[in-house]
């Protein structure tokens, strides 16, 4: 189980917590299978976990907004001062909870996501270039490479038309 969790990018401390095995034993087991715990794996797993938690938090906030809608219906149907006060208090409490539960996205997070997207795009473009050059045996940025590229694109467009 330690090996499987480590291969999934789970950190040493989390594996220890989940399995009940000491962190030292987790390290020894992983090392015996050629697995090292490095910061990048832990960072990736942490980012994925944070994204998952933010998605859950947003789901809870959405549920609270639906509850506010129901409470507004009760407010409209209130026939006594007590029912009206109860519904108004429920709306106030639910609104505050929904505001607290709505995850905030900072500009820094958006910037990091954009940078990561650009890195992925750059990597994919590199793979595409390598594949093209391996297939045709010419550099993509050469005159012959551009001609081959344009021809391949033209053929793709012709094949897509009904």
Order of alpha helices (4+ residues) and beta strands (2+ residues): alpha-alpha-alpha-alpha-alpha-alpha-alpha
